[in-house]
Amino acid sequence: MEEKHRRRLLEIAVGDVRFDRPMRLYTSLRVGGVAAALVRAGSLEVLRDVCVYAAAHTIPRIVVGKGSNLLVSDRGFPGVVIRLRGALAEVRWEEEGELNAGGGATNRRILDHCSREGIGGLEFLSGIPGTAGGAVATNAGARGRDTGEVLRRVELLTAEGTVDTLPSGELRFSYRSCSLPEGAVVTRAVFHVRREAPEAVTKRIARNLSERRRKQPLRFPSAGSVFRNPPEEPAWRLVERAGLRGKRIGGAQISPLHANFIVNSGGARAEDILSLMNLARDEVLRLTGIELEPEIRTVGFQNKR
Ligand SMILES: Cc1cc2nc3c(=O)[nH]c(=O)nc-3n(C[C@H](O)[C@H](O)[C@H](O)COP(=O)(O)OP(=O)(O)OC[C@H]3O[C@@H](n4cnc5c(N)ncnc54)[C@H](O)[C@@H]3O)c2cc1C
């Protein structure tokens, strides 16, 4: 990144800019090369100024939550990676039936709040390691429920630099995706919730977490489910039928516990993970004629084959 851009970013986000940061530090798979700049935006003004500056100088930018659905290439990302913090990561109970979370609020923080205050309705997010913004963008879900169902409205910073509030009815949600306007950043999400006894909420969260610990390979870094479940058969079963459970390439492995997880079993490179994904797709297609679609999102790859 040119020196003048670095200087300007330092002026916009005083104390909150770092350069040449390895993305493995910001993604749950713990892989990924260097991001040219990493900005932690603690207010709408800083976020807007960074986005507007990047757009005006055609510097690529992405927003990253916990990086728990991302595979960043070994070459890294040549632009600005933005994370939300401070006022953009707060959780508040504002009026009856609504929980207001900053786009950068982690699901864990939201659920701690719910558990303490006795707020029910979002327990399905327990164990999904992301942020409110990431949950909206990916329509995160589990146990037959998803974010689109519980979202009332979102506040967005649009690609043009304006702040808009959209009722959830104006967004289209489908399996692990949401039709956010191109380039929009979710700065706030308002969820529909209900008052409940704190013990009941805490108990449901604990039950969900313990079920995940039993079924998912949580000892190793991963990005959760790698492929969407096709209508014909769950992705894990297709990968298993292709004989790939436990298959390794470099430091990456198709989890022996859950064949739709690829784990970083130590020292994996993004290339190893991508190669395993391609192998699984090719083998499943050859064997069954079914084309697996990735659920995890890729960043910074020129060629995904
Ligand atoms: C162990 C494990 C288990 C998982 N289980 C589940 C599960 O049960 N169900 C499920 O749905 N997912 C699951 N996931 C995947 C992941 O946790 C979710 O997709 C999560 O919602 C991603 O949130 P994030 O904040 O980490 O987003 P990131 O991974 O950081 O980003 C994902 C996408 O969202 C965009 N994004 C992030 N924040 C914003 C924002 N503020 N505004 C606009 N766009 C934004 C990013 O640009 C990117 O395109 C799992 C992952 C792991 C590692």
Ligand as a Chemical Component Dictionary entry (heavy atoms), coordinates in Angstrom:
data_LIG
# 
_chem_comp.id                   LIG 
_chem_comp.type                 NON-POLYMER 
_chem_comp.pdbx_formal_charge   0 
_chem_comp.three_letter_code    LIG 
# 
loop_
_chem_comp_atom.comp_id 
_chem_comp_atom.atom_id 
_chem_comp_atom.alt_atom_id 
_chem_comp_atom.type_symbol 
_chem_comp_atom.charge 
_chem_comp_atom.model_Cartn_x 
_chem_comp_atom.model_Cartn_y 
_chem_comp_atom.model_Cartn_z 
_chem_comp_atom.pdbx_ordinal 
LIG C1  C1  C 0 -16.453 -24.283 15.042 1  
LIG C2  C2  C 0 -17.383 -23.533 14.143 2  
LIG C3  C3  C 0 -18.729 -23.834 14.129 3  
LIG C4  C4  C 0 -19.603 -23.113 13.289 4  
LIG N1  N1  N 0 -20.927 -23.436 13.315 5  
LIG C5  C5  C 0 -21.796 -22.718 12.558 6  
LIG C6  C6  C 0 -23.205 -22.991 12.607 7  
LIG O1  O1  O 0 -23.680 -23.852 13.348 8  
LIG N2  N2  N 0 -24.013 -22.256 11.825 9  
LIG C7  C7  C 0 -23.555 -21.260 11.014 10 
LIG O2  O2  O 0 -24.357 -20.595 10.335 11 
LIG N3  N3  N 0 -22.221 -20.988 10.929 12 
LIG C8  C8  C 0 -21.342 -21.695 11.689 13 
LIG N4  N4  N 0 -20.000 -21.405 11.611 14 
LIG C9  C9  C 0 -19.504 -20.410 10.641 15 
LIG C10 C10 C 0 -19.390 -18.976 11.210 16 
LIG O3  O3  O 0 -19.216 -19.009 12.599 17 
LIG C11 C11 C 0 -20.624 -18.123 10.857 18 
LIG O4  O4  O 0 -20.746 -18.013 9.454  19 
LIG C12 C12 C 0 -20.547 -16.731 11.466 20 
LIG O5  O5  O 0 -21.806 -16.097 11.376 21 
LIG C13 C13 C 0 -19.487 -15.830 10.808 22 
LIG O6  O6  O 0 -19.428 -14.638 11.567 23 
LIG P1  P1  P 0 -18.101 -13.756 11.596 24 
LIG O7  O7  O 0 -18.425 -12.535 12.356 25 
LIG O8  O8  O 0 -16.956 -14.572 12.089 26 
LIG O9  O9  O 0 -17.950 -13.414 10.072 27 
LIG P2  P2  P 0 -16.599 -13.490 9.201  28 
LIG O10 O10 O 0 -16.198 -14.908 9.048  29 
LIG O11 O11 O 0 -15.615 -12.541 9.726  30 
LIG O12 O12 O 0 -17.148 -12.958 7.804  31 
LIG C14 C14 C 0 -18.073 -13.738 7.066  32 
LIG C15 C15 C 0 -18.728 -12.838 6.008  33 
LIG O13 O13 O 0 -19.518 -11.852 6.660  34 
LIG C16 C16 C 0 -19.098 -10.544 6.259  35 
LIG N5  N5  N 0 -19.239 -9.668  7.424  36 
LIG C17 C17 C 0 -18.731 -9.815  8.671  37 
LIG N6  N6  N 0 -19.090 -8.792  9.456  38 
LIG C18 C18 C 0 -19.831 -7.965  8.689  39 
LIG C19 C19 C 0 -20.471 -6.708  8.903  40 
LIG N7  N7  N 0 -20.432 -6.100  10.102 41 
LIG N8  N8  N 0 -21.139 -6.133  7.879  42 
LIG C20 C20 C 0 -21.198 -6.719  6.662  43 
LIG N9  N9  N 0 -20.612 -7.907  6.391  44 
LIG C21 C21 C 0 -19.928 -8.514  7.392  45 
LIG C22 C22 C 0 -17.646 -10.703 5.844  46 
LIG O14 O14 O 0 -17.231 -9.673  4.969  47 
LIG C23 C23 C 0 -17.691 -12.069 5.171  48 
LIG O15 O15 O 0 -18.187 -11.969 3.857  49 
LIG C24 C24 C 0 -19.104 -22.101 12.450 50 
LIG C25 C25 C 0 -17.733 -21.795 12.458 51 
LIG C26 C26 C 0 -16.882 -22.487 13.298 52 
LIG C27 C27 C 0 -15.432 -22.139 13.309 53 
# 
loop_
_chem_comp_bond.comp_id 
_chem_comp_bond.atom_id_1 
_chem_comp_bond.atom_id_2 
_chem_comp_bond.value_order 
_chem_comp_bond.pdbx_ordinal 
LIG C1  C2  SING 1  
LIG C2  C3  SING 2  
LIG C2  C26 DOUB 3  
LIG C3  C4  DOUB 4  
LIG C4  N1  SING 5  
LIG C4  C24 SING 6  
LIG N1  C5  DOUB 7  
LIG C5  C6  SING 8  
LIG C5  C8  SING 9  
LIG C6  O1  DOUB 10 
LIG C6  N2  SING 11 
LIG N2  C7  SING 12 
LIG C7  O2  DOUB 13 
LIG C7  N3  SING 14 
LIG N3  C8  DOUB 15 
LIG C8  N4  SING 16 
LIG N4  C9  SING 17 
LIG N4  C24 SING 18 
LIG C9  C10 SING 19 
LIG C10 O3  SING 20 
LIG C10 C11 SING 21 
LIG C11 O4  SING 22 
LIG C11 C12 SING 23 
LIG C12 O5  SING 24 
LIG C12 C13 SING 25 
LIG C13 O6  SING 26 
LIG O6  P1  SING 27 
LIG P1  O7  DOUB 28 
LIG P1  O8  SING 29 
LIG P1  O9  SING 30 
LIG O9  P2  SING 31 
LIG P2  O10 DOUB 32 
LIG P2  O11 SING 33 
LIG P2  O12 SING 34 
LIG O12 C14 SING 35 
LIG C14 C15 SING 36 
LIG C15 O13 SING 37 
LIG C15 C23 SING 38 
LIG O13 C16 SING 39 
LIG C16 N5  SING 40 
LIG C16 C22 SING 41 
LIG N5  C17 SING 42 
LIG N5  C21 SING 43 
LIG C17 N6  DOUB 44 
LIG N6  C18 SING 45 
LIG C18 C19 SING 46 
LIG C18 C21 DOUB 47 
LIG C19 N7  SING 48 
LIG C19 N8  DOUB 49 
LIG N8  C20 SING 50 
LIG C20 N9  DOUB 51 
LIG N9  C21 SING 52 
LIG C22 O14 SING 53 
LIG C22 C23 SING 54 
LIG C23 O15 SING 55 
LIG C24 C25 DOUB 56 
LIG C25 C26 SING 57 
LIG C26 C27 SING 58 
# 
